[in-house]
C-alpha cells in the first residue's frame, strides 16, 4: 500500500490521537468536557432526522444571536477545525498565496498544503510576547496574496490580538484584495470584560468558532463560519463536497447547549480562575523556564532553557506519566504547549511531575 503523502495528513492530529494521552494530561487545549449529568436535556429534545438543506434554521438563528452576525453570513460546520478547512477550501485554489502566522496550529498549515497553496509566513516572536509586527505583515503580503490566517487567542501561546491590530491587518490585506481568516476558538475565554469578535471590524474578515474549546462541548461538533453573504453561500456549496448533511441529533443538542450557554461559560470561568492560580504558582517556582504569560485562555507556551527537548518530552510522558505538546508540532522545538483546562487535581499532579522532571533533567538524574 502506498504511503499517504505528507501534504494529505496532519502529523499533529495523528500525535494527539495516538500519543498525547497520559495519566496527567496537560496536552489538551480545551476545557474539560461537560458530563452528561450536567447537560440539561430531555429525550424529546433529540430528533434523528432533520429537514436537510443549507443549515438548520433554529440553529442558525441561535448562532446569529450569539455572534451578532446576520443569518445569511453564517455557515455551520463540524467544529472549528472543519470550519477552518471549509473556509480555506472556499477561498484558495492550487497555487494561490496564503500568509499564515508562525508558530501556527499545525492543521492550519496542513490544510493550506493539502489545498496546494503557496504558503508565506509572518512571525509571532517569543521575545515580543507573540505579537504581530505590522511591518512584517506588510512585507509578507504581496499582490498575489489571497488569504491571511491567524488565531485569536493565539494557538499555541494564548496571546491576544487587539482590535486595533486586527483593523490594521484588515487594511493591509484590503490593498491586495485578500481576506483575513481569524480562528476565534479560544476568544470566549476572555471573560472580564468579554472580547468582541473581529467579524464586525472589516468586510474582508472571515471568522471561525465553535462551542468546543470554551464550553467543554467538543463532542457536539457545533462550529461555524462568519463571512460576507456571497462567501458564505460559496462555503455552503463547497461543503457539499465534504460533509453534505450534518448529524441532526447534534444540531438539536447544540440548541439545548445555547439555551444554557451562560451556565457552561460560568463553569469555564470558575475552573480557569482556580487552575490559573496553580499555573502561576508553578511558573513562579521555575527559573529554568522562559515564558510569555497570557492573561486569558487555557494554554501557555513555555521554552526550555538548558534541556534537550526530544528526550525530555519522551521521559516526561513515559516515566512521569505526564503529557504536554512538544514544540516541534508548532515549529519551535524548545517550546511546549501546556493546557490548564482539565480537572484541577489532574493539573496539580501534572505540574508536580513536570517540575520533578525538570529538576531531574537539570541534574542529570533519572527516575527510578
N, C-alpha and C positions, 0 to 999 in steps of 0.2 A: 504493500500500500504506500502511495506517495505521501511524503510529509506535507503537513499544512504549511503553506508559505507564511513567513513571518508577518507579512502585511495583512494576513487573514486570521489573526489571532490576537489575544491580549495576554501578554506574559503576566501582567499584574493580576488580572482576574483569575487566571489559572493558579497563581500562587495563593491568592486569597481563598480560593475554594478548596485547595488541597494542602496548604502548608501553614495557614495562619492560626489554626486552632491550637489552643494550649489551655492548661488548667487556669492560668491567669492571662486572659486575652485582652491585651491593650492595643490590638491591631485594628479593632473595629472603629469606624469613624462616626457612626450614627448613634442615636440614643437607644438604650436597651428597649427591646420590644415590649409593647403593651400586652400583658397576658390576657387570655380570653375572658377570664373572670372580671377584668376591668374594662372590657369593651361592651358598652351598653346597647346590645341589640336583641331583638326578638326574631324568632324564626320567620315570621311574616315579613320581616324587612328584606329577606333574600328571595330573589326570583332567579330561576335558572336561565330562562330565555328572555332576551331583550329585543327591542324594536329594530336594531340594526341601524344602518345609515351612518352619517358622518357626525358622530358624537351623540351621547345620551343627554337629552336636553336638560333634565333636572340636575345632572352633574355639571354640565357646562354652566348653568346658572349659579350653582354653589361656588364654582371656581371664580366666576365673574365677581360675585360678592366678596370673596376672599381676597382677590387680587386688585379689584377696581378696574379690570380690563373689560372691554365690551365682549360679548359672546362671540362675535364674528372674528375676534382676534385670538381665540383660544383653540388649541388642538390638544386632545388628551393623548397620553402615551403611557406605556408600561414603565413607570418610574422615570427619574431624571436621566438615567443612562440611555434609555430608549428615546427620550425626548431630545437629548443631545445628538444621538445618531440620526434621528429623523430630520432635525433642523439642518445638520451639516449636509446630509444627503440631498435635501431640498435645494440647497444653495450652491453646492460645489459639484463641478464636473471634473473628470480627469484632466490634470494639467493646470487647473485653477490654483491661484496662490492664496494661502491661508496663513495668518500670523497667529501663533499660539504662545502663550506665556511659558516661561521656564524658571523654576521647575513646574511641571504640569502633572495633573492627574493622568495616569497612563492611558486609559481608554480614549481620552480626547485625541491624543496623538495617534493612537491605533486606528480610530475611525478615519481620521484625515488621510493616513497612509493607505488604508483599505480603499478609500474612495479615489485614490490616485492623485491627490492634491500635492502641490509643491509647498512644503512647509518652511516658513521662516519663523524666527524666534525673537521674542522680546524678554529680556532677563529681569526677573524679580530678585534682586540681590539680597542675600542674607545681611550684609553689612548695612543695608538701607531698610531693614525691617520688612523686606519683601514688598516694598512699594514699587510702583511702576514709574519709570522715568519717561516723561512726556517727550523729551528729546529723543530718547532711544525709540519710542513708539513711532515718532515721525520718520526716523531713519529706516525703521523696519517696513513701513507701509510704502508700497510702490503703486504706480498706476495700474498694475495687474492684480492688486490685492482685492480679493472678493469677500473675505471674511476675516474677522479678528475674534479669537476665542479666549475668554477669561473666566475665572471662577471668583465668586464673591459671596461669602468669605473664601479666601484663597485655600484651595486644597493642593498642598498639604500644610501650609503654615498657619492658617486661620486669620491672616491679615485682611483687614477691611479696606476696600477701595471706596473713597469718599464720592459723594455725588459730584463734587467739583472736578475730580479726576475723571470720572466717567463721562461727564459732559464734554470735557476737553478731548477725550479719546473719540467720542462720537463726532466732534467737529473735524478732527484729523481724518477719521475714516470717511466722512462725507466728501472730502476733497477727492477721493478716489472712487466714490460710489460704492464703498464697502459697507457691509453690515457688521454689527458688533453683537456677538453671541455671548451672553453672560449666564453662566450656571450659578443660580442662587440657592442651591440645595441647602446651604447652611445659614442663609441670611436670617431666617426666622429665629435663630439662636441669639440674636441681638435683642435683648428684652427691654431694657430701660434706658432711653426710650426705644421703641422698635425702629429698625432701619427700613426705609421705604425701598421698594423695588425700583430699579433704574428704567423700567419699561416706559414710564411717562417722561423720561428726560430727553428723548430724541426719537425721531421717526425711524432711524436705522437700527434701533435696539431690538434684539430678539432675546427673550428670557426663558430659561427653563427652570423648573422647580418641581416639587412633589411633597407628599405627606411622609416621605421616607425618613429623612435624617433627624429632623427636629422632633417629630411626633411619635417616633417608635412604631410606625405603621408600615414598615417596609414591605410586608407580605401582601398588602393591598395593591401594590404597584400602581398607585394613583399619582401619575405625573402629568405635566402639561407643558406646552409651549405657548408663549405670548408673542405674537408677531402681527405686523400690519395685515389687514384682511386679505390682500392678494397673496402674501406669503403664506398665511395660514391655510388658504384654500389649496395652494400648491402642496403644502405639507400633508393635508388630508389625502390628496390624490397619491402622493408618494407613499403614504402609509399603506395603501392598497397592495404595495409590493412587499411589505414587511409583515405587519400584524393583521391587516384587513379588518377583522372583527374582534373587539375586546371581550374579555370574560365578563359577562353581565353580573354574576354574583359579586364580583369585586367592585363593579361600579355601584351596586346597591349598598354594599358595606361602606364604600367611600362616602356616600351620602350620610350615613349614620355618623361616620367619623367627623364630617364637617359640622354636624349638629352639636358635637361635643368637643370641638377643637380647643376651646379655652381650657377645658379640663386637662387635655393632653399637653397643652402648652405650659400650664402651671406645673404639671408633673415634671416636665423637662426643666423648667426654671429651678425648681427646688433641688432636683438631683444635681444639676450642674453647679449650683451655688455650693453645695456640700462637697462635690468632687473637686471643684477648683481649689478649695482650701487645702485639700490633700495634695494636689499638684503643686501649689505654691510653696507649701512647706518642703516638699521633696526637692524642688528646684533650688530653694534657698540653701539646701544642705549639700549641693553638688557643685563644687568648684571645677569638677572635671567635665562639666557640660557647658557648652555655649548655646544660647537660645534667644530667640525673639519671643516674647510672651504676649500673645494676643489677648484682647480684652473680653472676647466672647468666643463661643463655639465649643466644639468637642475635641479639637486636635491642636497639637503643638509639634514643632519640627526641630528638635534639638540637634546639636552637632557634637560628635565625639571629638575629643582633643588629641589624646595620645594613644588611642587604641585602634588596632587593625579591625575594620568593621565586619568583614565577612565572617571570620571565625567567631567574633563576639556575638553576632546575631544568631549564629548556629548554636553556640553554647547556651545562650540565653533561653532559647526555646527547648533545647534537648535536655540541658542539665538543670536549668532553673524553672522550667515549666511555664515560661512567660514569653509571649509573642508581642512584637512591635512590627511595624512595616519597615523593612530595610530601605535606606535612601536610594539604593540602586534603582528602585521602581519609580523614583522621581528624578532620576538623572543626577543625583547628588549623593554618592555612596557613603560619605561620612555622617550624613544625617539619618534620622529615623523619625517616622511619624508615630506619635503616641496618642491614643484615644482615651478620653475620660468620660465617655457617655455610658459606660457599663454600670453594673451594680457596685455600690460603694465599697463593700468589703472585698470584692474581687479586685477593684482598683487599688485598695490599700495593700493587699497581698502582692499584687503585681509590682507596685512601686518598691516595696520592701525587697523583693527579689531582684528587680532591676538594680537597685542600689548595691545589693550584695555582689551581683555580677560585675558591676563597675569596680567595686573595691577589689575583687579578686583579680580582675583583668589588669588593674593598675599594679598590683603587687606580684603578678605572675603566678598567683596561686591557682589551683584547680579545685573544683568542688568534688568532695568525696562522694 
